[in-house]
Amino acid sequence: MLSAARRRTTAEVRGRRGRATDREWSARRRLLRSREDLTDEQFATMWNALGEGQSGRSC
């Protein structure tokens, strides 16, 4: 489900397939990595954003 949403969003926003340098790619990788593979800073950033109810979309 996450990959389908990322692909759809990238196609709508950028008009092309995603690349490793795109923000949505790094967000996908961070969400799919296990806690043990994240640095403390990466985990804190992700956790705090989730706690604040941020969806990653700007309106």
All heavy atoms as TSV, in Angstrom:
chain	resi	resn	atom	element	x	y	z
A	1	MET	N	N	0.813	-1.175	0.000
A	1	MET	CA	C	0.000	0.000	0.000
A	1	MET	C	C	0.870	1.257	0.000
A	1	MET	O	O	0.588	2.202	-0.719
A	1	MET	CB	C	-0.885	-0.051	1.241
A	1	MET	CG	C	-2.085	0.761	1.178
A	1	MET	SD	S	-3.169	0.135	-0.088
A	1	MET	CE	C	-4.501	1.180	0.159
A	2	LEU	N	N	1.921	1.258	0.815
A	2	LEU	CA	C	2.828	2.397	0.887
A	2	LEU	C	C	3.501	2.648	-0.460
A	2	LEU	O	O	3.574	3.782	-0.928
A	2	LEU	CB	C	3.882	2.161	1.971
A	2	LEU	CG	C	4.948	3.234	2.138
A	2	LEU	CD1	C	4.308	4.550	2.558
A	2	LEU	CD2	C	5.963	2.782	3.171
A	3	SER	N	N	3.944	1.590	-1.092
A	3	SER	CA	C	4.612	1.742	-2.389
A	3	SER	C	C	3.662	2.262	-3.453
A	3	SER	O	O	4.038	3.104	-4.277
A	3	SER	CB	C	5.209	0.407	-2.838
A	3	SER	OG	O	6.262	0.043	-1.974
A	4	ALA	N	N	2.435	1.808	-3.443
A	4	ALA	CA	C	1.455	2.272	-4.430
A	4	ALA	C	C	1.167	3.762	-4.239
A	4	ALA	O	O	1.106	4.519	-5.215
A	4	ALA	CB	C	0.164	1.472	-4.318
A	5	ALA	N	N	1.027	4.194	-3.003
A	5	ALA	CA	C	0.783	5.614	-2.728
A	5	ALA	C	C	1.985	6.454	-3.140
A	5	ALA	O	O	1.834	7.531	-3.718
A	5	ALA	CB	C	0.478	5.818	-1.249
A	6	ARG	N	N	3.185	5.975	-2.853
A	6	ARG	CA	C	4.397	6.705	-3.227
A	6	ARG	C	C	4.507	6.824	-4.741
A	6	ARG	O	O	4.789	7.899	-5.270
A	6	ARG	CB	C	5.632	6.006	-2.667
A	6	ARG	CG	C	6.940	6.701	-3.052
A	6	ARG	CD	C	8.142	5.863	-2.666
A	6	ARG	NE	N	8.084	4.500	-3.160
A	6	ARG	CZ	C	8.413	4.126	-4.390
A	6	ARG	NH1	N	8.793	5.007	-5.280
A	6	ARG	NH2	N	8.342	2.866	-4.744
A	7	ARG	N	N	4.271	5.740	-5.459
A	7	ARG	CA	C	4.352	5.766	-6.926
A	7	ARG	C	C	3.318	6.716	-7.516
A	7	ARG	O	O	3.623	7.508	-8.415
A	7	ARG	CB	C	4.168	4.365	-7.492
A	7	ARG	CG	C	5.392	3.494	-7.314
A	7	ARG	CD	C	5.279	2.219	-8.123
A	7	ARG	NE	N	4.154	1.385	-7.713
A	7	ARG	CZ	C	4.232	0.379	-6.867
A	7	ARG	NH1	N	5.378	0.051	-6.312
A	7	ARG	NH2	N	3.152	-0.319	-6.554
A	8	ARG	N	N	2.105	6.670	-7.004
A	8	ARG	CA	C	1.045	7.534	-7.504
A	8	ARG	C	C	1.364	9.005	-7.238
A	8	ARG	O	O	1.246	9.857	-8.130
A	8	ARG	CB	C	-0.288	7.159	-6.851
A	8	ARG	CG	C	-1.471	7.959	-7.362
A	8	ARG	CD	C	-2.781	7.549	-6.703
A	8	ARG	NE	N	-2.743	7.735	-5.248
A	8	ARG	CZ	C	-2.710	6.757	-4.346
A	8	ARG	NH1	N	-2.730	5.496	-4.736
A	8	ARG	NH2	N	-2.674	7.009	-3.063
A	9	THR	N	N	1.817	9.313	-6.036
A	9	THR	CA	C	2.156	10.686	-5.682
A	9	THR	C	C	3.313	11.206	-6.521
A	9	THR	O	O	3.271	12.330	-7.024
A	9	THR	CB	C	2.516	10.777	-4.187
A	9	THR	OG1	O	1.414	10.309	-3.421
A	9	THR	CG2	C	2.860	12.188	-3.780
A	10	THR	N	N	4.331	10.401	-6.702
A	10	THR	CA	C	5.482	10.815	-7.501
A	10	THR	C	C	5.069	11.082	-8.937
A	10	THR	O	O	5.478	12.079	-9.535
A	10	THR	CB	C	6.592	9.742	-7.460
A	10	THR	OG1	O	6.985	9.548	-6.105
A	10	THR	CG2	C	7.800	10.166	-8.268
A	11	ALA	N	N	4.254	10.221	-9.490
A	11	ALA	CA	C	3.805	10.404	-10.872
A	11	ALA	C	C	2.975	11.678	-11.009
A	11	ALA	O	O	3.126	12.424	-11.988
A	11	ALA	CB	C	2.999	9.195	-11.330
A	12	GLU	N	N	2.117	11.968	-10.034
A	12	GLU	CA	C	1.288	13.170	-10.086
A	12	GLU	C	C	2.115	14.441	-9.930
A	12	GLU	O	O	1.924	15.403	-10.661
A	12	GLU	CB	C	0.225	13.124	-8.991
A	12	GLU	CG	C	-0.863	12.102	-9.224
A	12	GLU	CD	C	-1.804	11.965	-8.033
A	12	GLU	OE1	O	-1.614	12.695	-7.024
A	12	GLU	OE2	O	-2.718	11.133	-8.102
A	13	VAL	N	N	3.048	14.431	-8.989
A	13	VAL	CA	C	3.823	15.627	-8.673
A	13	VAL	C	C	4.941	15.868	-9.683
A	13	VAL	O	O	5.129	16.977	-10.164
A	13	VAL	CB	C	4.414	15.531	-7.249
A	13	VAL	CG1	C	5.383	16.652	-6.963
A	13	VAL	CG2	C	3.289	15.518	-6.229
A	14	ARG	N	N	5.673	14.820	-10.012
A	14	ARG	CA	C	6.864	14.979	-10.837
A	14	ARG	C	C	6.661	14.598	-12.304
A	14	ARG	O	O	7.493	14.916	-13.142
A	14	ARG	CB	C	8.006	14.164	-10.255
A	14	ARG	CG	C	8.330	14.554	-8.824
A	14	ARG	CD	C	9.487	13.767	-8.284
A	14	ARG	NE	N	9.653	13.939	-6.862
A	14	ARG	CZ	C	10.240	14.972	-6.303
A	14	ARG	NH1	N	10.716	15.929	-7.045
A	14	ARG	NH2	N	10.351	15.050	-4.993
A	15	GLY	N	N	5.599	13.883	-12.598
A	15	GLY	CA	C	5.354	13.470	-13.971
A	15	GLY	C	C	6.331	12.421	-14.472
A	15	GLY	O	O	6.548	12.271	-15.669
A	16	ARG	N	N	6.922	11.680	-13.566
A	16	ARG	CA	C	7.885	10.643	-13.929
A	16	ARG	C	C	7.958	9.625	-12.793
A	16	ARG	O	O	7.366	9.827	-11.741
A	16	ARG	CB	C	9.269	11.247	-14.164
A	16	ARG	CG	C	9.832	11.953	-12.932
A	16	ARG	CD	C	11.281	12.327	-13.115
A	16	ARG	NE	N	11.768	13.206	-12.071
A	16	ARG	CZ	C	12.103	12.840	-10.842
A	16	ARG	NH1	N	11.963	11.581	-10.461
A	16	ARG	NH2	N	12.555	13.695	-9.971
A	17	ARG	N	N	8.716	8.576	-13.037
A	17	ARG	CA	C	8.958	7.593	-11.986
A	17	ARG	C	C	9.867	8.183	-10.925
A	17	ARG	O	O	10.616	9.114	-11.178
A	17	ARG	CB	C	9.622	6.352	-12.575
A	17	ARG	CG	C	8.686	5.569	-13.466
A	17	ARG	CD	C	9.353	4.370	-14.037
A	17	ARG	NE	N	9.867	3.517	-12.960
A	17	ARG	CZ	C	10.552	2.412	-13.151
A	17	ARG	NH1	N	10.825	2.010	-14.359
A	17	ARG	NH2	N	10.976	1.694	-12.148
A	18	GLY	N	N	9.820	7.621	-9.744
A	18	GLY	CA	C	10.641	8.120	-8.648
A	18	GLY	C	C	12.105	7.766	-8.808
A	18	GLY	O	O	12.474	6.831	-9.520
A	19	ARG	N	N	12.935	8.547	-8.137
A	19	ARG	CA	C	14.375	8.328	-8.128
A	19	ARG	C	C	14.839	8.278	-6.684
A	19	ARG	O	O	14.178	8.799	-5.789
A	19	ARG	CB	C	15.083	9.448	-8.880
A	19	ARG	CG	C	14.681	9.482	-10.326
A	19	ARG	CD	C	15.536	10.433	-11.119
A	19	ARG	NE	N	15.116	10.370	-12.522
A	19	ARG	CZ	C	14.839	11.427	-13.253
A	19	ARG	NH1	N	14.958	12.626	-12.751
A	19	ARG	NH2	N	14.456	11.279	-14.499
A	20	ALA	N	N	16.003	7.690	-6.473
A	20	ALA	CA	C	16.521	7.536	-5.119
A	20	ALA	C	C	16.758	8.879	-4.427
A	20	ALA	O	O	16.789	8.948	-3.202
A	20	ALA	CB	C	17.812	6.730	-5.140
A	21	THR	N	N	16.900	9.953	-5.180
A	21	THR	CA	C	17.138	11.265	-4.579
A	21	THR	C	C	15.854	11.997	-4.218
A	21	THR	O	O	15.913	13.063	-3.596
A	21	THR	CB	C	17.965	12.146	-5.538
A	21	THR	OG1	O	17.269	12.247	-6.780
A	21	THR	CG2	C	19.346	11.569	-5.763
A	22	ASP	N	N	14.704	11.460	-4.545
A	22	ASP	CA	C	13.422	12.093	-4.233
A	22	ASP	C	C	13.094	11.926	-2.752
A	22	ASP	O	O	13.394	10.899	-2.143
A	22	ASP	CB	C	12.291	11.484	-5.062
A	22	ASP	CG	C	12.426	11.766	-6.539
A	22	ASP	OD1	O	13.145	12.721	-6.905
A	22	ASP	OD2	O	11.815	11.021	-7.329
A	23	ARG	N	N	12.443	12.940	-2.179
A	23	ARG	CA	C	12.091	12.901	-0.750
A	23	ARG	C	C	11.187	11.734	-0.416
A	23	ARG	O	O	11.321	11.104	0.632
A	23	ARG	CB	C	11.405	14.194	-0.347
A	23	ARG	CG	C	12.345	15.379	-0.293
A	23	ARG	CD	C	11.634	16.584	0.187
A	23	ARG	NE	N	10.911	16.228	1.413
A	23	ARG	CZ	C	10.468	17.086	2.276
A	23	ARG	NH1	N	10.633	18.347	2.083
A	23	ARG	NH2	N	9.812	16.690	3.350
A	24	GLU	N	N	10.240	11.425	-1.303
A	24	GLU	CA	C	9.318	10.328	-1.000
A	24	GLU	C	C	10.027	8.973	-0.961
A	24	GLU	O	O	9.613	8.064	-0.260
A	24	GLU	CB	C	8.126	10.310	-1.958
A	24	GLU	CG	C	8.448	10.287	-3.408
A	24	GLU	CD	C	8.626	11.659	-4.038
A	24	GLU	OE1	O	8.717	12.674	-3.340
A	24	GLU	OE2	O	8.690	11.703	-5.266
A	25	TRP	N	N	11.105	8.857	-1.696
A	25	TRP	CA	C	11.883	7.616	-1.664
A	25	TRP	C	C	12.564	7.472	-0.303
A	25	TRP	O	O	12.536	6.407	0.302
A	25	TRP	CB	C	12.922	7.591	-2.784
A	25	TRP	CG	C	13.750	6.356	-2.749
A	25	TRP	CD1	C	14.969	6.204	-2.166
A	25	TRP	CD2	C	13.409	5.079	-3.285
A	25	TRP	NE1	N	15.407	4.924	-2.309
A	25	TRP	CE2	C	14.470	4.210	-2.996
A	25	TRP	CE3	C	12.316	4.591	-3.979
A	25	TRP	CZ2	C	14.455	2.883	-3.387
A	25	TRP	CZ3	C	12.327	3.272	-4.356
A	25	TRP	CH2	C	13.386	2.445	-4.063
A	26	SER	N	N	13.173	8.547	0.186
A	26	SER	CA	C	13.845	8.460	1.483
A	26	SER	C	C	12.834	8.230	2.602
A	26	SER	O	O	13.112	7.498	3.559
A	26	SER	CB	C	14.683	9.707	1.757
A	26	SER	OG	O	13.884	10.852	1.825
A	27	ALA	N	N	11.645	8.819	2.485
A	27	ALA	CA	C	10.603	8.589	3.489
A	27	ALA	C	C	10.162	7.126	3.471
A	27	ALA	O	O	9.977	6.513	4.516
A	27	ALA	CB	C	9.404	9.501	3.237
A	28	ARG	N	N	10.021	6.562	2.287
A	28	ARG	CA	C	9.636	5.153	2.163
A	28	ARG	C	C	10.679	4.256	2.812
A	28	ARG	O	O	10.366	3.350	3.570
A	28	ARG	CB	C	9.470	4.781	0.691
A	28	ARG	CG	C	9.218	3.310	0.471
A	28	ARG	CD	C	9.239	2.987	-1.029
A	28	ARG	NE	N	9.090	1.579	-1.248
A	28	ARG	CZ	C	10.105	0.725	-1.335
A	28	ARG	NH1	N	11.345	1.143	-1.232
A	28	ARG	NH2	N	9.883	-0.557	-1.523
A	29	ARG	N	N	11.946	4.529	2.510
A	29	ARG	CA	C	13.019	3.703	3.071
A	29	ARG	C	C	13.043	3.802	4.590
A	29	ARG	O	O	13.241	2.816	5.281
A	29	ARG	CB	C	14.386	4.136	2.516
A	29	ARG	CG	C	14.600	3.801	1.069
A	29	ARG	CD	C	14.489	2.314	0.747
A	29	ARG	NE	N	15.217	1.474	1.659
A	29	ARG	CZ	C	14.859	0.252	2.015
A	29	ARG	NH1	N	13.757	-0.292	1.532
A	29	ARG	NH2	N	15.595	-0.446	2.840
A	30	ARG	N	N	12.827	4.994	5.103
A	30	ARG	CA	C	12.844	5.167	6.560
A	30	ARG	C	C	11.693	4.408	7.204
A	30	ARG	O	O	11.853	3.768	8.247
A	30	ARG	CB	C	12.768	6.639	6.917
A	30	ARG	CG	C	12.930	6.858	8.409
A	30	ARG	CD	C	13.106	8.289	8.754
A	30	ARG	NE	N	14.381	8.748	8.223
A	30	ARG	CZ	C	14.729	10.021	8.161
A	30	ARG	NH1	N	13.922	10.946	8.569
A	30	ARG	NH2	N	15.902	10.365	7.674
A	31	LEU	N	N	10.516	4.437	6.598
A	31	LEU	CA	C	9.361	3.741	7.160
A	31	LEU	C	C	9.498	2.226	7.079
A	31	LEU	O	O	8.971	1.512	7.929
A	31	LEU	CB	C	8.084	4.185	6.440
A	31	LEU	CG	C	7.614	5.589	6.763
A	31	LEU	CD1	C	6.500	5.988	5.805
A	31	LEU	CD2	C	7.175	5.703	8.204
A	32	LEU	N	N	10.189	1.727	6.076
A	32	LEU	CA	C	10.319	0.289	5.896
A	32	LEU	C	C	11.512	-0.319	6.637
A	32	LEU	O	O	11.599	-1.529	6.753
A	32	LEU	CB	C	10.410	-0.052	4.411
A	32	LEU	CG	C	9.139	0.236	3.600
A	32	LEU	CD1	C	9.378	-0.046	2.129
A	32	LEU	CD2	C	7.976	-0.568	4.128
A	33	ARG	N	N	12.401	0.522	7.128
A	33	ARG	CA	C	13.563	0.001	7.852
A	33	ARG	C	C	13.173	-0.373	9.280
A	33	ARG	O	O	12.286	0.230	9.885
A	33	ARG	CB	C	14.675	1.039	7.894
A	33	ARG	CG	C	15.343	1.177	6.539
A	33	ARG	CD	C	16.226	2.367	6.436
A	33	ARG	NE	N	17.340	2.318	7.364
A	33	ARG	CZ	C	18.177	3.334	7.535
A	33	ARG	NH1	N	18.010	4.452	6.872
A	33	ARG	NH2	N	19.176	3.239	8.380
A	34	SER	N	N	13.865	-1.336	9.839
A	34	SER	CA	C	13.572	-1.726	11.213
A	34	SER	C	C	14.191	-0.716	12.178
A	34	SER	O	O	15.108	0.031	11.834
A	34	SER	CB	C	14.128	-3.125	11.494
A	34	SER	OG	O	15.531	-3.111	11.430
A	35	ARG	N	N	13.694	-0.689	13.377
A	35	ARG	CA	C	14.177	0.260	14.385
A	35	ARG	C	C	15.680	0.114	14.609
A	35	ARG	O	O	16.394	1.087	14.800
A	35	ARG	CB	C	13.402	0.051	15.690
A	35	ARG	CG	C	13.968	0.776	16.912
A	35	ARG	CD	C	13.934	2.287	16.712
A	35	ARG	NE	N	14.488	2.993	17.837
A	35	ARG	CZ	C	15.669	3.607	17.833
A	35	ARG	NH1	N	16.441	3.568	16.767
A	35	ARG	NH2	N	16.096	4.249	18.883
A	36	GLU	N	N	16.176	-1.088	14.564
A	36	GLU	CA	C	17.583	-1.340	14.813
A	36	GLU	C	C	18.482	-0.735	13.734
A	36	GLU	O	O	19.652	-0.457	13.969
A	36	GLU	CB	C	17.859	-2.846	14.905
A	36	GLU	CG	C	17.221	-3.513	16.101
A	36	GLU	CD	C	15.748	-3.812	15.883
A	36	GLU	OE1	O	15.314	-3.925	14.730
A	36	GLU	OE2	O	15.010	-3.885	16.890
A	37	ASP	N	N	17.925	-0.512	12.544
A	37	ASP	CA	C	18.712	0.031	11.438
A	37	ASP	C	C	18.643	1.548	11.345
A	37	ASP	O	O	19.315	2.148	10.508
A	37	ASP	CB	C	18.250	-0.570	10.103
A	37	ASP	CG	C	18.560	-2.054	10.016
A	37	ASP	OD1	O	19.505	-2.509	10.690
A	37	ASP	OD2	O	17.857	-2.745	9.273
A	38	LEU	N	N	17.833	2.180	12.194
A	38	LEU	CA	C	17.726	3.633	12.205
A	38	LEU	C	C	18.654	4.211	13.268
A	38	LEU	O	O	18.822	3.625	14.334
A	38	LEU	CB	C	16.295	4.077	12.537
A	38	LEU	CG	C	15.210	3.779	11.523
A	38	LEU	CD1	C	13.850	4.103	12.118
A	38	LEU	CD2	C	15.433	4.558	10.248
A	39	THR	N	N	19.238	5.374	12.977
A	39	THR	CA	C	19.990	6.068	14.011
A	39	THR	C	C	18.981	6.652	14.998
A	39	THR	O	O	17.793	6.771	14.696
A	39	THR	CB	C	20.845	7.207	13.419
A	39	THR	OG1	O	19.976	8.206	12.882
A	39	THR	CG2	C	21.793	6.695	12.343
A	40	ASP	N	N	19.459	7.026	16.150
A	40	ASP	CA	C	18.568	7.620	17.152
A	40	ASP	C	C	17.930	8.901	16.612
A	40	ASP	O	O	16.761	9.172	16.852
A	40	ASP	CB	C	19.324	7.908	18.449
A	40	ASP	CG	C	19.704	6.638	19.182
A	40	ASP	OD1	O	19.030	5.605	18.967
A	40	ASP	OD2	O	20.670	6.678	19.970
A	41	GLU	N	N	18.697	9.677	15.857
A	41	GLU	CA	C	18.173	10.924	15.292
A	41	GLU	C	C	17.080	10.645	14.254
A	41	GLU	O	O	16.044	11.311	14.252
A	41	GLU	CB	C	19.302	11.712	14.640
A	41	GLU	CG	C	18.858	13.041	14.067
A	41	GLU	CD	C	20.001	13.808	13.441
A	41	GLU	OE1	O	21.167	13.463	13.693
A	41	GLU	OE2	O	19.714	14.751	12.693
A	42	GLN	N	N	17.289	9.655	13.388
A	42	GLN	CA	C	16.284	9.309	12.379
A	42	GLN	C	C	15.001	8.827	13.043
A	42	GLN	O	O	13.905	9.220	12.650
A	42	GLN	CB	C	16.806	8.226	11.439
A	42	GLN	CG	C	17.871	8.685	10.498
A	42	GLN	CD	C	18.498	7.525	9.740
A	42	GLN	OE1	O	18.628	6.423	10.275
A	42	GLN	NE2	N	18.881	7.782	8.509
A	43	PHE	N	N	15.141	7.990	14.060
A	43	PHE	CA	C	13.961	7.483	14.752
A	43	PHE	C	C	13.212	8.606	15.452
A	43	PHE	O	O	11.987	8.695	15.366
A	43	PHE	CB	C	14.351	6.401	15.761
A	43	PHE	CG	C	13.172	5.851	16.506
A	43	PHE	CD1	C	12.302	4.967	15.893
A	43	PHE	CD2	C	12.915	6.238	17.812
A	43	PHE	CE1	C	11.200	4.467	16.567
A	43	PHE	CE2	C	11.819	5.743	18.489
A	43	PHE	CZ	C	10.958	4.855	17.861
A	44	ALA	N	N	13.942	9.497	16.132
A	44	ALA	CA	C	13.303	10.599	16.850
A	44	ALA	C	C	12.561	11.513	15.884
A	44	ALA	O	O	11.434	11.941	16.165
A	44	ALA	CB	C	14.348	11.387	17.635
A	45	THR	N	N	13.160	11.811	14.746
A	45	THR	CA	C	12.517	12.663	13.749
A	45	THR	C	C	11.225	12.029	13.260
A	45	THR	O	O	10.177	12.689	13.190
A	45	THR	CB	C	13.462	12.899	12.551
A	45	THR	OG1	O	14.650	13.520	13.033
A	45	THR	CG2	C	12.811	13.767	11.503
A	46	MET	N	N	11.269	10.746	12.936
A	46	MET	CA	C	10.085	10.055	12.447
A	46	MET	C	C	9.019	9.974	13.547
A	46	MET	O	O	7.854	10.262	13.305
A	46	MET	CB	C	10.458	8.646	11.977
A	46	MET	CG	C	9.289	7.855	11.447
A	46	MET	SD	S	9.732	6.216	10.891
A	46	MET	CE	C	10.221	5.436	12.402
A	47	TRP	N	N	9.412	9.596	14.732
A	47	TRP	CA	C	8.473	9.424	15.830
A	47	TRP	C	C	7.792	10.740	16.186
A	47	TRP	O	O	6.577	10.795	16.384
A	47	TRP	CB	C	9.203	8.855	17.042
A	47	TRP	CG	C	8.282	8.487	18.150
A	47	TRP	CD1	C	8.030	9.207	19.267
A	47	TRP	CD2	C	7.457	7.324	18.225
A	47	TRP	NE1	N	7.119	8.554	20.054
A	47	TRP	CE2	C	6.753	7.398	19.434
A	47	TRP	CE3	C	7.275	6.236	17.402
A	47	TRP	CZ2	C	5.863	6.423	19.826
A	47	TRP	CZ3	C	6.385	5.256	17.797
A	47	TRP	CH2	C	5.696	5.363	18.990
A	48	ASN	N	N	8.568	11.824	16.260
A	48	ASN	CA	C	7.999	13.124	16.621
A	48	ASN	C	C	7.025	13.609	15.550
A	48	ASN	O	O	5.995	14.186	15.870
A	48	ASN	CB	C	9.104	14.148	16.852
A	48	ASN	CG	C	9.905	13.828	18.091
A	48	ASN	OD1	O	9.439	13.147	18.989
A	48	ASN	ND2	N	11.134	14.300	18.129
A	49	ALA	N	N	7.348	13.382	14.286
A	49	ALA	CA	C	6.452	13.789	13.201
A	49	ALA	C	C	5.148	13.004	13.262
A	49	ALA	O	O	4.068	13.565	13.059
A	49	ALA	CB	C	7.119	13.600	11.849
A	50	LEU	N	N	5.220	11.726	13.580
A	50	LEU	CA	C	4.014	10.913	13.681
A	50	LEU	C	C	3.166	11.345	14.872
A	50	LEU	O	O	1.945	11.359	14.797
A	50	LEU	CB	C	4.368	9.427	13.809
A	50	LEU	CG	C	4.973	8.795	12.565
A	50	LEU	CD1	C	5.457	7.377	12.892
A	50	LEU	CD2	C	3.988	8.774	11.435
A	51	GLY	N	N	3.811	11.714	15.941
A	51	GLY	CA	C	3.107	12.143	17.140
A	51	GLY	C	C	2.376	13.450	16.956
A	51	GLY	O	O	1.358	13.708	17.592
A	52	GLU	N	N	2.883	14.302	16.075
A	52	GLU	CA	C	2.262	15.604	15.835
A	52	GLU	C	C	1.158	15.515	14.805
A	52	GLU	O	O	0.505	16.502	14.499
A	52	GLU	CB	C	3.317	16.599	15.355
A	52	GLU	CG	C	4.361	16.903	16.404
A	52	GLU	CD	C	5.511	17.726	15.866
A	52	GLU	OE1	O	5.480	18.093	14.657
A	52	GLU	OE2	O	6.434	17.983	16.614
A	53	GLY	N	N	0.974	14.357	14.212
A	53	GLY	CA	C	-0.086	14.184	13.242
A	53	GLY	C	C	0.259	14.711	11.860
A	53	GLY	O	O	-0.625	14.964	11.061
A	54	GLN	N	N	1.534	14.875	11.562
A	54	GLN	CA	C	1.945	15.343	10.251
A	54	GLN	C	C	1.784	14.215	9.249
A	54	GLN	O	O	2.155	13.081	9.516
A	54	GLN	CB	C	3.392	15.810	10.259
A	54	GLN	CG	C	3.614	17.014	11.128
A	54	GLN	CD	C	5.088	17.400	11.169
A	54	GLN	OE1	O	5.924	16.706	10.633
A	54	GLN	NE2	N	5.357	18.499	11.821
A	55	SER	N	N	1.256	14.534	8.102
A	55	SER	CA	C	1.035	13.505	7.099
A	55	SER	C	C	2.047	13.566	5.969
A	55	SER	O	O	2.044	12.734	5.094
A	55	SER	CB	C	-0.375	13.641	6.502
A	55	SER	OG	O	-0.483	14.866	5.815
A	56	GLY	N	N	2.911	14.582	5.973
A	56	GLY	CA	C	3.886	14.712	4.914
A	56	GLY	C	C	3.347	15.441	3.687
A	56	GLY	O	O	4.039	15.610	2.717
A	57	ARG	N	N	2.112	15.856	3.733
A	57	ARG	CA	C	1.510	16.567	2.621
A	57	ARG	C	C	1.368	18.034	2.991
A	57	ARG	O	O	0.965	18.370	4.094
A	57	ARG	CB	C	0.126	16.023	2.293
A	57	ARG	CG	C	0.144	14.601	1.867
A	57	ARG	CD	C	-1.264	14.162	1.613
A	57	ARG	NE	N	-1.410	13.983	0.184
A	57	ARG	CZ	C	-2.544	13.725	-0.398
A	57	ARG	NH1	N	-3.649	13.662	0.301
A	57	ARG	NH2	N	-2.607	13.541	-1.690
A	58	SER	N	N	1.713	18.886	2.073
A	58	SER	CA	C	1.494	20.305	2.299
A	58	SER	C	C	0.217	20.734	1.573
A	58	SER	O	O	-0.013	20.361	0.453
A	58	SER	CB	C	2.690	21.125	1.810
A	58	SER	OG	O	2.905	20.864	0.444
A	59	CYS	N	N	-0.601	21.498	2.240
A	59	CYS	CA	C	-1.884	21.917	1.660
A	59	CYS	C	C	-1.800	23.318	1.141
A	59	CYS	O	O	-1.141	24.130	1.558
A	59	CYS	CB	C	-2.990	21.810	2.690
A	59	CYS	SG	S	-3.262	20.135	3.236
